[in-house]
Amino acid sequence: KPDLIILDKLQEQSHEIKFLKKYGKILSIDYTGRNYELIDYGINFLYPSKIKHSFSGFEYSILKKEFSEGGKYIPKKSVKSILVLQGASDTHCFIPKIIMALNRINFAFKITVVTGSTFECGKTLKKILLKNSKEIKILHDISNMQDVMKNHDLAVTAAGITIFELACIGVPSIIVCSERFEIKTAEIMEKNHFGINLGF
């Protein structure tokens, strides 16, 4: 008999939401799917919310303390290291395409790629690495993300929670939306002078 059920998913089937509603009120976090009218309350800091009783906006973002603590990051005048991130899964396999694009830039820099626990593009990535002309390192499902971010001059990132972590630290970013529903977040970030938005 909970007072509140927290649904931290982008979408859920209607029968699952109706099942949960039997036991209490539902609060969703960044829910973008259908059946939103079944949800009682929403907190949407990444994506605009259609839920009737919701709190929307970047001021409701949920970040680990380590991203706001520690020394001040000072952006570099030249780029010698680039961090590439596309969320935990990289659903559309954009990381190999990003690496191919970076390979066409005719000056030296190091690349670090971070993949998440649900990354399924490993075979394609390995093929691209065989043709890679840059120095590249692959990190998988790491726990010290803030330390990795601070050690790079530029990030190529999606417009999920990672964009807020980079903004909090102060690492300049190029945004490649990993999903279409990230476009609005990316546009707002660019409008507020953080990051260059390349869209989906």
C-alpha positions as CSV (number, residue, x, y, z in Angstrom):
1,K,0.0,0.0,0.0
2,P,2.5,2.7,-1.1
3,D,1.6,6.4,-0.9
4,L,3.3,6.9,-4.3
5,I,4.6,4.7,-7.1
6,I,7.6,6.2,-9.0
7,L,7.7,5.2,-12.7
8,D,11.1,6.0,-14.1
9,K,10.6,4.9,-17.7
10,L,10.1,6.7,-21.0
11,Q,7.0,4.7,-21.8
12,E,4.8,1.9,-20.4
13,Q,1.9,-0.2,-21.7
14,S,-1.6,0.9,-20.5
15,H,-2.4,-2.4,-18.8
16,E,0.8,-2.1,-16.7
17,I,0.0,1.5,-15.6
18,K,-3.6,0.4,-14.8
19,F,-2.2,-2.4,-12.7
20,L,0.0,0.0,-10.8
21,K,-2.8,2.4,-10.2
22,K,-4.7,-0.2,-8.2
23,Y,-2.0,0.2,-5.5
24,G,-1.4,4.0,-5.4
25,K,-0.8,7.3,-7.2
26,I,1.8,7.3,-9.9
27,L,4.6,9.8,-10.3
28,S,6.5,9.5,-13.6
29,I,10.0,10.8,-14.4
30,D,10.6,12.0,-18.0
31,Y,7.7,10.0,-19.4
32,T,7.3,10.5,-23.1
33,G,5.0,7.6,-24.2
34,R,1.3,7.1,-24.7
35,N,-1.2,6.6,-21.9
36,Y,0.2,9.6,-20.1
37,E,-3.4,10.6,-19.1
38,L,-3.3,7.5,-16.7
39,I,-0.4,9.0,-14.8
40,D,-1.2,11.2,-11.8
41,Y,1.9,13.4,-11.5
42,G,5.0,14.0,-13.6
43,I,8.5,15.4,-13.3
44,N,9.9,16.1,-16.8
45,F,13.2,17.9,-16.8
46,L,14.4,16.5,-20.1
47,Y,11.4,16.4,-22.3
48,P,8.1,18.5,-22.4
49,S,5.3,16.8,-20.5
50,K,1.6,16.3,-21.4
51,I,0.7,15.0,-18.0
52,K,-1.9,17.3,-16.3
53,H,-0.2,17.7,-13.0
54,S,3.5,18.0,-13.8
55,F,6.6,19.9,-13.1
56,S,8.6,20.7,-16.2
57,G,11.9,22.4,-16.7
58,F,15.6,22.1,-16.3
59,E,15.4,23.3,-12.7
60,Y,14.0,19.8,-11.8
61,S,16.9,17.9,-13.1
62,I,18.3,15.1,-11.0
63,L,22.1,14.9,-10.9
64,K,24.6,13.1,-8.8
65,K,26.4,15.4,-6.3
66,E,29.8,14.7,-7.8
67,F,28.9,16.7,-11.0
68,S,28.4,19.9,-9.0
69,E,31.3,19.4,-6.6
70,G,35.0,19.5,-7.1
71,G,37.3,21.9,-8.9
72,K,36.2,24.4,-11.6
73,Y,36.6,23.2,-15.2
74,I,38.2,25.7,-17.6
75,P,37.5,25.1,-21.3
76,K,40.6,24.7,-23.5
77,K,41.4,27.0,-26.4
78,S,42.4,24.0,-28.6
79,V,40.9,20.5,-28.8
80,K,43.3,17.6,-28.1
81,S,40.8,15.1,-26.7
82,I,37.1,14.4,-27.6
83,L,34.6,12.4,-25.6
84,V,31.9,10.5,-27.6
85,L,28.7,9.5,-25.8
86,Q,25.2,8.4,-27.1
87,G,23.4,7.1,-24.0
88,A,23.5,3.6,-22.5
89,S,22.2,1.9,-25.7
90,D,23.0,4.1,-28.7
91,T,19.7,2.7,-30.2
92,H,20.4,3.9,-33.8
93,C,24.1,3.0,-33.8
94,F,25.3,6.6,-34.2
95,I,28.7,6.2,-32.4
96,P,30.4,4.5,-35.4
97,K,29.1,7.3,-37.7
98,I,30.4,9.9,-35.3
99,I,33.8,8.3,-35.3
100,M,33.9,8.1,-39.1
101,A,33.1,11.9,-39.2
102,L,35.8,12.7,-36.6
103,N,38.3,10.7,-38.7
104,R,37.7,13.2,-41.6
105,I,39.0,16.1,-39.5
106,N,42.6,16.7,-40.5
107,F,44.4,17.4,-37.2
108,A,45.5,15.2,-34.3
109,F,43.3,14.6,-31.3
110,K,42.5,11.6,-29.1
111,I,39.0,10.1,-28.9
112,T,37.4,8.3,-25.9
113,V,34.1,6.5,-26.5
114,V,31.9,5.6,-23.6
115,T,29.3,2.9,-24.1
116,G,26.6,1.8,-21.7
117,S,25.3,-1.4,-20.3
118,T,22.7,-1.9,-23.1
119,F,25.0,-1.0,-26.0
120,E,24.4,-3.4,-28.9
121,C,26.5,-1.9,-31.7
122,G,29.8,-3.6,-30.8
123,K,30.3,-5.4,-34.1
124,T,29.9,-2.3,-36.2
125,L,32.1,-0.3,-33.8
126,K,34.9,-2.9,-34.1
127,K,34.8,-2.7,-37.9
128,I,35.1,1.1,-37.8
129,L,38.0,0.9,-35.4
130,L,40.0,-1.2,-37.9
131,K,39.8,1.8,-40.3
132,N,40.3,4.4,-37.6
133,S,43.2,6.9,-38.0
134,K,42.9,8.6,-34.6
135,E,44.1,7.4,-31.2
136,I,40.9,5.9,-29.6
137,K,40.0,4.4,-26.3
138,I,36.7,2.5,-25.6
139,L,35.2,2.6,-22.0
140,H,32.2,0.5,-21.2
141,D,29.6,0.9,-18.4
142,I,31.8,3.1,-16.2
143,S,31.1,4.5,-12.7
144,N,33.5,7.5,-12.7
145,M,31.8,9.5,-15.5
146,Q,32.6,12.9,-14.0
147,D,36.3,12.2,-13.9
148,V,36.3,11.0,-17.5
149,M,34.3,14.1,-18.6
150,K,36.8,16.5,-16.9
151,N,39.7,15.0,-18.8
152,H,38.4,16.0,-22.2
153,D,38.3,19.2,-24.1
154,L,35.1,18.6,-26.1
155,A,32.2,16.1,-26.0
156,V,29.9,14.8,-28.7
157,T,26.8,13.8,-26.8
158,A,23.1,12.9,-27.0
159,A,20.6,15.2,-25.3
160,G,19.7,12.9,-22.4
161,I,20.8,13.2,-18.8
162,T,24.5,13.3,-20.0
163,I,24.0,16.8,-21.5
164,F,23.1,18.1,-18.0
165,E,26.1,16.4,-16.4
166,L,28.4,18.0,-19.0
167,A,26.8,21.4,-18.6
168,C,27.2,21.1,-14.8
169,I,30.9,20.5,-15.2
170,G,31.3,23.0,-18.0
171,V,32.6,20.7,-20.9
172,P,31.8,22.3,-24.3
173,S,29.6,20.0,-26.3
174,I,28.3,19.1,-29.8
175,I,24.8,17.6,-29.5
176,V,23.8,14.7,-31.7
177,C,20.3,13.7,-30.6
178,S,20.0,9.9,-30.1
179,E,16.2,10.0,-30.3
180,R,13.7,12.4,-31.9
181,F,12.2,13.3,-28.6
182,E,15.6,14.8,-27.5
183,I,15.4,17.5,-30.1
184,K,13.5,20.0,-27.9
185,T,16.0,19.6,-25.1
186,A,18.9,20.1,-27.5
187,E,17.3,23.2,-29.0
188,I,16.8,24.7,-25.5
189,M,20.4,23.9,-24.5
190,E,21.8,25.6,-27.6
191,K,19.5,28.6,-27.1
192,N,21.0,29.0,-23.6
193,H,24.5,29.0,-25.1
194,F,25.5,25.5,-24.1
195,G,26.4,23.2,-27.0
196,I,26.0,23.2,-30.7
197,N,22.9,21.3,-31.7
198,L,23.2,19.1,-34.9
199,G,19.7,17.6,-34.4
200,F,18.7,14.0,-34.9
